[in-house]
Amino acid sequence: PMMHLALLKLLKIIKPNLMILNGDVVDMGIISRFPKLDWGALPTVQEEIEVAQERLHEIRSILPRGCRTIWNCGNHDSRYERRLIERAPEFARVHGTSLKDHFPLWEPAWDVHVNDTANNPGDRVVFKHRYKGGVHHAYNDTLQSGRTIVTGDKHALQVTNFTDLNGTRWGVDD
């Protein structure tokens, strides 16, 4: 995909010391609770995992040595375990029944807080796949969180600012 190739080029330039995947590394449409919308074939669970492993390996191979890699779980990522928990609870804690078992080089998380000790609330940043949501989610998320917040659940590619007596902070939906 074009965006993945663009990311790889950008990572070569900026050489980050922290890389955060903000959820939905996989779609898992075949095990979604929602019915299919058309007759098209959906990839299998195994196919999705293999493609995600390839893409994440490509990212890791470009990152500088020592770069911390964190993966916030998204709602689509959670479909994998949720399906197993609902249908085969006897497999609890068996290696491979958690999606994170398939991506061992990425540290799993629900959220990542950066610059927590900064004085300006706009400089304190939280990365979280989903927070409050809603129609004006980027605005509402920064209003409710009290800091700059980067989410990814809505896939809206928007940035909005919020200024109050504490300063300016940002709501970002990647």
N, C-alpha and C positions, 0 to 999 in steps of 0.2 A: 504493500500500500504506500501511496505517495507520502502520507503524513509520517509513517514509520521511517522511510528513507530520509525525510527532512530532519527528523529527530536525530538520526544517526549522524548526519552531517553537523548538526548543531552541537551535539555532544563532543565531537572531535575538536570543535572550536572553543567551547567554554570550559571543558575539563572539570566537571563538578566534583565536589567532595561528598555530596549527598544526592541520591537519586530516589525519588518517591514516585511509585506507581499509585495512582489514586483510585484504584478499584476498577472492576469489570475488565480484568485481564482476559477473561473468557466470557462468552455469551450464554452458553448452555441452553440454547433455545429448544433443543430437543427434549429437555426435561423441565421446561417452563410450566408454570401452572396455567398459563394462558394458551388457548387453542391456536393452532396454526392459522395463518391468514390467507395462505394460498397453497397451491399444489407443489411448490418447490421443495426440493430435498434439503433437509437440514444436516449439518455435519454431525457426526457421532461425537460422543463425549471424548473418546480416545483421539479423534482427529483434532478436536479443539485443543486438547491438552498438548498434543504434539506440536501444533502450530504455535501455541503460546510459548512452549519451551524453546522453539527455534528463535522466535522474536526476542525473548528475554535473554537468550544466549548472545544474540547479535548486539543487544544493548550492553550487556556485561563485558563483552570482548572489547568494546570501545572505551568504557569508563576507565579512568586512571586507577592504578593500584591503590588500594586503601579506601576507595570510594564506598561509603555506606549505602546499601541498597535496601529499601523498605517498600513493602507492598501493602497498602491499605486494602482490606477486603471490601468488595463492592457487593451490591445486591445480586448481580448476576453470578459473581464468584460463589456466593453462598448457596446457590441452587444445588451445587454438587453435594455438599455435606447434608443440606436439608433433605434432599431426596433420599439419601442413605439412612438418615436418622428416622425419616417417616416410614420407609419401606423395609429396612433391614437393620434395626437397632442392635441386633446381636453382633454386628461388626464394629461396634464402638471401640475406638482406640487401636484398631488393626491398622498397621502401616499401609498407606495408600487410600484410606477411606477419608482422609482430609486432603483438600486440594493443595494445601501448603506442602504436603509430602512430595508433590511433584515439582516443586520449585524451591529446592533446599538452599539455594544461594541468595534468596530474597527473604528478609526478615518480615514476618507477618505482623500486622498492626491493625488497629481500628482507626487510630488517628495519630498524627505526628505534630508535636508542638515545637516551634522554632523560635528562638529569641524570647523565651518566657520572662526573662528579667529586664527586658527593654522598658524604658519609661513610657514611650509613645505607644498607644494601643495599636497603631497602624504598623508598627515594627514587630509586634507579637503576632505570629502567624500560626494558624492551625490548618493542617491538611486533613480532610475528612471526606470520605466519599459522599456522604449525605448528612445533612444536618436538619434544618427545619423544613426546607422545601417550600412548595406553594408557587403561585403564579409569579411573584416577585422574589424568588428564592435567593438570588445573590444579595439583594438589598436586605431582605429579612434575616438572612444568615449572619451578615456582619452586624446588623442591629442587635440581634439576640446574643451573639457570641461575645460582643464587646472587643473584638480584635479583627484583624484581617483574616479572612477564611477562604480557603481554596477547596471547592467541592467539584464533583464530576458526575453526579447522578443524572442531571438533566441534559448533559451534552449540548448545552446552549451556547457555549463559547461567548460568554459575556463577562464584562468587568464593570462594576458600579462602585462609586465611592459613597461614603457616609461620613458626614462631619458633625460633631457635636462639641460640647465644651471640653471633652477629653482629647480632641484632635480628629484627624482624618484616618479612616481605615477603609479597607477594600473588601468587596465581595467578588470572588472570582469563581466562575463555573468553567472548568476546563472540559 
